[in-house]
Every structure is written in C-alpha cells, then in structure tokens.
Amino acid sequence: MKGNNPYLIVVLVQAIYAAMFLLSKAAFDHGMNNFIFVFYRQAVATIFLTPFTFFFEWKTAPPMPFRTFCKIFFLSLFGITLSLDIYGIGLIYTSATLAAATTNCLPAITFFLAFLLRIESLKIKTTPGIAKLIGVVACLAGAATFAFYKGPSLKFLSHFHLLDYHKSIQHQGHAQSGAWIKGCFLMLLSNTFFGLWLVLQTFIIKGYPSKLLFTTIQCFLSSIQSFVIALAVERDIEQWKLGWNVRLLAVLYCGIMVTGVSYYLQTWVIEKKGPVFLAMSTPLALIITIFASAAVLGEIISLGRYNFVPLINFPKFIINCYL
C-alpha cells in the first residue's frame, strides 16, 4: 500500500462505518439488546480474523511481553468494549444520522488527546496550525449544531423504506428532546473513548508491529469483556437468540466488516499517517449516512441540521495543509 492508498483506505473505512450506523440502528429498533449485540459482534470478528492471523503472522510475530498484553487489555476495554456499549445506548435514544454526525467531534477529540501526549504539535503562527485550529472549532460547532438546533424537515420525493418499523420509532423519538440530548452526550463520551483508542494505539504499534495479531487479540479480549457485561445485564435467554433477520445481518456485518476489516485498516493508517489523519476523515461517514438513512430507513432530515454539512470541508482543508 503506497502513494495515495491511505486516502482510499480512509474513504473505505468511513463507508463501512456509514453502513454500520444504519444496520445497528435498525437492529436496536427491532429489539436487539445493545450489550448482547456488542458481544456477538466482537465474537464474530474474532472468529473471522483468527484464521488469517494464524496464516499470515503466527510464525513471524514477535513474542508479546506481559506488559504489552496488559496494555492491549485496557485498550480493548475502554476503546472498544465500553465505547461500543455506550455508543449503542446513545444510538437507541437518537438516529443513525446523529450517530454519524457526532463523529465530527472525533477529529477535535483525537487531536486534543494527541496534542496532550505530544504526538501532534500546534503552531498557531503557521498556516497548518491555523488550519488545524479552525478545523477543531468547525468540528465542534458542526456537532453542536446537529445536536441542539432543529430546522424544518427535509422530505425526499420518494423513499425505499427498508424498515417501516424504524420510521415509526423515529417519529416517537423526535418528540422526546430530552432523550435526544442524552443520546448526544452518550455519543460524545463514546467518541472520547474511541479517540483515546486511536491515539494510544500509536504507542503499542511502535513496540509491537504485528498489526493483524494485535487486532485479533483486541477483538478476543473485547469479546470476553463484552460477554461478562452482557451476561450481567441481560439474563433472558430469548434475547440471546438470533433469527434470520436484520439483527443477524447487523451482527455479521459489524463483526466482519467493521471490527474485523476496518479495525485492521485503521491500524495500518495510524501506523502510516497517525491517528489525527484517520480521525479527520470521519465526516465522510456523515455525508453517506445522511442520504442513506433518509432513502433506506426513512429518517427525517432537519434542514437546520442538514445545512451545517458544509462545515466538514474544514477538516478536508486541514488534511491538505497538514500533509
């Protein structure tokens, strides 16, 4: 992977995440328990990645020190398990579009954490420094606008509503502004954990460069952690059953494509370009999700929230200046 491939990879990653926002929201609206969903997702990812790990890296991977294993354990706990659990709860209170929109905070959060840990620098008197600062403010302003300001509704002329059930749930949810705001704060907390996950990977990858094994171990540890949490929260055996429906589709997609494929791709991008470069691409998922959620799920788009989308051009400007 050379040349412009990091740009192509981040676009692919955000497209994968956009589909995740839609499918996971649909699964939750159909009664899927969030904590059980996270466990199944991580378990599927572990099963998917294990054969590739044995084939490509088992013989070449260096021995893993116990200290590194402990770091990966806590990285998985906060950056994956708790981040996904909190994200799922927030998604129940909001919509797929909002879930994508709140990721606009991720570039700002990631840059702030990377700056504190001295991975990134900020030179206010230079053009890249000014661009970074403007981008951080724009990301936060865009996410705040999306969360708290609602304009008139934008209706598509035609929809292919894959899930009418989701549409009815959403109309009820719009009336509960308190729940919407609660969902926004939960999404912000989830993105904070995720940003920390992106940044701290930088240090672990430098000391343990076997990216595929590193990703698989994270998925395995997260599976155990999420199983313990899910078992403590949900004891009803019926909730653990998966049928041939959107719940199974969401579990398989998120396990294979999101956790399995995209986590490895993100690790590769972080190694090549750093965590901030990856985080700056997150607004791309919002563009995809806005149109897909309206066309497929029938979500109502508010013009007040929709019109702030041009703000995401600032992170693109940051990338161009930063590179």
C-alpha positions as CSV (number, residue, x, y, z in Angstrom):
1,M,0.0,0.0,0.0
2,K,1.8,3.1,-1.2
3,G,1.1,6.5,-2.7
4,N,-2.5,7.7,-2.3
5,N,-3.7,4.5,-0.8
6,P,-4.1,6.0,2.7
7,Y,-6.7,8.4,1.3
8,L,-8.5,5.5,-0.4
9,I,-8.4,3.4,2.8
10,V,-9.9,6.1,4.9
11,V,-12.8,6.6,2.4
12,L,-13.4,2.9,2.5
13,V,-13.3,2.8,6.3
14,Q,-15.9,5.7,6.5
15,A,-18.2,3.9,4.0
16,I,-18.0,0.8,6.2
17,Y,-18.9,2.9,9.2
18,A,-21.8,4.6,7.5
19,A,-23.4,1.2,6.8
20,M,-22.7,0.3,10.4
21,F,-24.7,3.3,11.7
22,L,-27.7,2.2,9.6
23,L,-27.7,-1.5,10.4
24,S,-27.0,-1.2,14.1
25,K,-29.8,1.3,14.5
26,A,-32.2,-1.0,12.6
27,A,-31.2,-3.9,14.8
28,F,-31.7,-1.9,18.0
29,D,-35.1,-0.7,16.8
30,H,-36.0,-4.4,16.2
31,G,-35.4,-5.2,19.9
32,M,-31.7,-6.2,19.8
33,N,-30.1,-5.8,23.2
34,N,-27.1,-3.5,22.8
35,F,-24.8,-5.3,25.2
36,I,-25.5,-8.7,23.5
37,F,-25.0,-7.1,20.1
38,V,-21.5,-5.9,21.1
39,F,-20.6,-9.4,22.3
40,Y,-21.8,-11.1,19.2
41,R,-20.1,-8.5,17.0
42,Q,-16.7,-9.0,18.7
43,A,-17.1,-12.7,18.8
44,V,-17.8,-12.8,15.0
45,A,-14.8,-10.6,14.4
46,T,-12.5,-12.8,16.5
47,I,-13.7,-15.9,14.6
48,F,-13.2,-14.1,11.3
49,L,-9.7,-12.8,12.0
50,T,-8.2,-15.9,13.7
51,P,-7.5,-18.0,10.6
52,F,-5.9,-15.0,8.8
53,T,-3.8,-14.3,11.8
54,F,-2.5,-17.9,12.1
55,F,-1.8,-18.0,8.4
56,F,0.0,-14.6,7.9
57,E,1.5,-13.7,11.3
58,W,1.6,-16.6,13.7
59,K,5.1,-17.7,12.8
60,T,6.6,-14.2,12.2
61,A,5.0,-12.3,15.1
62,P,7.5,-11.5,17.9
63,P,6.8,-12.7,21.5
64,M,4.3,-10.5,23.3
65,P,5.5,-9.2,26.7
66,F,3.0,-9.4,29.5
67,R,3.1,-5.6,29.9
68,T,2.1,-5.2,26.3
69,F,-0.7,-7.7,26.8
70,C,-2.0,-5.7,29.8
71,K,-1.9,-2.5,27.7
72,I,-3.9,-4.2,25.0
73,F,-6.4,-5.5,27.6
74,F,-7.2,-2.0,28.9
75,L,-7.1,-0.5,25.4
76,S,-9.7,-3.0,24.4
77,L,-11.8,-2.4,27.5
78,F,-12.1,1.4,27.1
79,G,-11.5,1.9,23.3
80,I,-13.7,-1.0,22.1
81,T,-16.0,-2.6,24.7
82,L,-17.1,0.5,26.7
83,S,-17.0,2.7,23.6
84,L,-19.3,0.4,21.7
85,D,-21.6,-0.2,24.7
86,I,-22.1,3.5,25.3
87,Y,-22.5,4.1,21.6
88,G,-25.3,1.5,21.4
89,I,-27.2,3.1,24.3
90,G,-26.8,6.5,22.7
91,L,-28.0,5.2,19.4
92,I,-31.2,3.9,20.9
93,Y,-32.1,7.5,22.0
94,T,-31.2,9.1,18.7
95,S,-30.8,8.2,15.0
96,A,-28.3,6.8,12.6
97,T,-27.7,10.2,11.1
98,L,-26.9,11.7,14.5
99,A,-24.6,8.9,15.3
100,A,-22.6,9.7,12.2
101,A,-22.8,13.5,12.9
102,T,-21.4,13.2,16.4
103,T,-18.3,11.6,15.0
104,N,-17.5,15.2,13.8
105,C,-16.2,15.7,17.3
106,L,-13.7,12.8,16.8
107,P,-11.1,14.9,14.9
108,A,-11.1,17.5,17.6
109,I,-11.0,15.0,20.5
110,T,-8.3,12.9,18.8
111,F,-6.2,16.0,18.1
112,F,-6.5,17.3,21.6
113,L,-5.5,13.9,23.1
114,A,-2.6,13.6,20.6
115,F,-1.5,17.1,21.5
116,L,-1.5,16.3,25.2
117,L,0.5,13.1,24.6
118,R,2.9,15.1,22.3
119,I,2.1,13.0,19.2
120,E,0.8,16.1,17.4
121,S,2.0,19.8,17.6
122,L,0.1,23.0,17.2
123,K,2.0,26.1,15.8
124,I,-0.5,28.9,15.8
125,K,1.6,31.2,13.7
126,T,1.8,28.8,10.8
127,T,-0.8,28.0,8.1
128,P,-1.1,24.3,9.1
129,G,-1.5,25.4,12.7
130,I,-4.3,27.9,11.9
131,A,-6.0,25.3,9.7
132,K,-5.9,22.7,12.5
133,L,-7.4,25.2,15.0
134,I,-10.1,26.2,12.6
135,G,-10.9,22.6,11.8
136,V,-11.2,21.7,15.5
137,V,-13.6,24.6,16.1
138,A,-15.6,23.7,13.0
139,C,-15.9,20.1,14.0
140,L,-17.2,21.0,17.5
141,A,-19.6,23.7,16.1
142,G,-21.0,21.3,13.5
143,A,-21.7,18.6,16.0
144,A,-23.3,21.1,18.4
145,T,-25.5,22.5,15.7
146,F,-26.6,19.0,14.7
147,A,-27.4,18.1,18.3
148,F,-29.2,21.2,19.5
149,Y,-30.7,23.0,16.5
150,K,-33.6,21.6,14.5
151,G,-34.9,23.4,11.5
152,P,-37.7,22.5,9.1
153,S,-37.9,18.9,7.9
154,L,-36.5,17.9,4.5
155,K,-38.6,15.3,2.8
156,F,-37.4,13.2,-0.1
157,L,-39.8,12.8,-3.1
158,S,-39.5,9.1,-2.8
159,H,-38.2,6.6,-0.4
160,F,-37.4,2.9,-0.3
161,H,-38.1,2.3,3.3
162,L,-36.4,-0.9,4.1
163,L,-37.7,-0.8,7.7
164,D,-41.0,0.9,8.3
165,Y,-40.7,-0.1,12.0
166,H,-37.7,2.1,12.3
167,K,-39.6,5.1,10.8
168,S,-42.4,4.8,13.4
169,I,-39.9,4.6,16.2
170,Q,-38.1,7.6,14.9
171,H,-41.2,9.8,15.0
172,Q,-41.7,8.9,18.6
173,G,-38.1,9.7,19.3
174,H,-38.2,13.1,17.8
175,A,-40.8,14.1,20.3
176,Q,-38.5,13.3,23.2
177,S,-36.0,16.1,23.0
178,G,-34.6,15.2,26.4
179,A,-33.7,11.7,25.3
180,W,-32.2,13.1,22.1
181,I,-29.8,15.3,24.1
182,K,-29.0,12.4,26.4
183,G,-28.1,10.4,23.4
184,C,-25.8,13.2,22.1
185,F,-23.8,13.2,25.3
186,L,-23.5,9.5,25.3
187,M,-22.2,9.6,21.7
188,L,-19.7,12.3,22.8
189,L,-18.5,10.0,25.6
190,S,-18.2,7.1,23.2
191,N,-16.2,9.2,20.8
192,T,-13.9,10.3,23.5
193,F,-13.1,6.6,24.4
194,F,-12.7,5.9,20.7
195,G,-10.4,8.9,20.2
196,L,-8.3,7.6,23.1
197,W,-8.2,4.2,21.4
198,L,-6.9,5.7,18.2
199,V,-4.2,7.7,19.9
200,L,-2.9,5.0,22.3
201,Q,-2.6,2.5,19.5
202,T,0.4,4.6,18.2
203,F,2.5,3.7,21.2
204,I,1.6,0.0,21.2
205,I,2.2,-0.4,17.4
206,K,5.7,1.0,17.8
207,G,6.6,-1.6,20.3
208,Y,4.6,-4.5,18.8
209,P,4.3,-4.1,15.0
210,S,2.3,-7.2,14.2
211,K,-0.9,-5.4,13.3
212,L,-3.1,-8.4,12.4
213,L,-2.3,-10.2,15.6
214,F,-2.7,-7.0,17.6
215,T,-6.2,-6.5,16.1
216,T,-7.2,-10.1,16.7
217,I,-6.1,-10.0,20.3
218,Q,-8.1,-6.8,20.8
219,C,-11.2,-8.5,19.4
220,F,-10.7,-11.6,21.5
221,L,-10.3,-9.6,24.8
222,S,-13.2,-7.4,23.9
223,S,-15.4,-10.5,23.3
224,I,-14.7,-11.7,26.8
225,Q,-15.2,-8.3,28.4
226,S,-18.5,-7.7,26.5
227,F,-19.7,-11.2,27.3
228,V,-19.3,-10.5,31.1
229,I,-21.1,-7.2,30.8
230,A,-23.9,-8.6,28.6
231,L,-24.4,-11.6,31.0
232,A,-24.6,-9.2,34.0
233,V,-27.2,-7.0,32.3
234,E,-29.4,-9.5,30.3
235,R,-30.3,-12.9,31.7
236,D,-33.3,-13.6,29.4
237,I,-32.2,-16.4,27.1
238,E,-34.6,-15.2,24.4
239,Q,-32.6,-12.0,24.0
240,W,-29.6,-14.0,23.1
241,K,-31.2,-15.8,20.2
242,L,-30.6,-14.6,16.6
243,G,-33.0,-15.3,13.8
244,W,-32.8,-14.8,10.0
245,N,-33.5,-11.1,10.2
246,V,-31.8,-7.7,10.4
247,R,-30.4,-8.5,13.8
248,L,-28.3,-11.3,12.4
249,L,-27.3,-9.2,9.4
250,A,-26.1,-6.4,11.6
251,V,-24.1,-8.7,13.8
252,L,-22.4,-10.4,10.8
253,Y,-21.7,-7.1,9.1
254,C,-20.4,-5.2,12.1
255,G,-18.3,-8.2,13.2
256,I,-16.7,-9.0,9.8
257,M,-16.6,-5.6,8.1
258,V,-16.4,-3.1,10.9
259,T,-14.5,-4.8,13.7
260,G,-12.6,-7.3,11.5
261,V,-11.7,-5.5,8.3
262,S,-11.9,-1.8,9.3
263,Y,-10.0,-2.1,12.6
264,Y,-7.1,-3.7,10.7
265,L,-7.3,-0.9,8.1
266,Q,-7.4,1.7,10.7
267,T,-4.3,0.3,12.5
268,W,-2.5,0.4,9.1
269,V,-3.4,4.0,8.6
270,I,-2.5,5.0,12.1
271,E,1.0,3.4,11.6
272,K,1.5,5.3,8.3
273,K,-0.2,8.6,8.9
274,G,-1.0,8.9,12.6
275,P,-4.3,8.9,14.5
276,V,-5.3,12.5,13.6
277,F,-5.2,11.8,9.9
278,L,-7.6,9.0,10.4
279,A,-9.9,10.9,12.6
280,M,-10.1,13.8,10.2
281,S,-11.8,11.5,7.7
282,T,-14.8,10.8,9.9
283,P,-17.1,13.5,8.4
284,L,-17.2,11.5,5.2
285,A,-19.4,8.9,7.0
286,L,-21.9,11.6,7.8
287,I,-22.4,12.5,4.1
288,I,-23.1,8.9,3.2
289,T,-25.3,8.3,6.2
290,I,-27.5,11.4,5.7
291,F,-28.7,10.3,2.3
292,A,-28.7,6.5,3.0
293,S,-30.7,6.9,6.2
294,A,-33.3,9.1,4.5
295,A,-33.6,6.9,1.4
296,V,-33.4,3.4,3.1
297,L,-34.6,3.9,6.7
298,G,-36.9,6.8,6.1
299,E,-35.3,9.1,8.7
300,I,-36.5,12.7,8.7
301,I,-33.7,15.1,7.9
302,S,-34.0,18.6,9.5
303,L,-32.7,21.4,7.3
304,G,-31.1,23.1,10.3
305,R,-29.0,20.0,10.9
306,Y,-28.5,19.2,7.3
307,N,-27.2,22.7,6.3
308,F,-24.2,22.5,8.6
309,V,-22.7,19.8,6.5
310,P,-20.5,22.3,4.5
311,L,-18.6,22.8,7.8
312,I,-17.0,19.4,7.2
313,N,-14.9,20.9,4.4
314,F,-12.7,22.4,7.1
315,P,-11.3,19.0,8.1
316,K,-10.5,18.3,4.5
317,F,-8.7,21.6,4.4
318,I,-6.7,20.6,7.5
319,I,-5.6,17.4,5.8
320,N,-4.4,19.2,2.7
321,C,-2.5,21.8,4.8
322,Y,-1.2,19.2,7.3
323,L,0.3,17.0,4.6
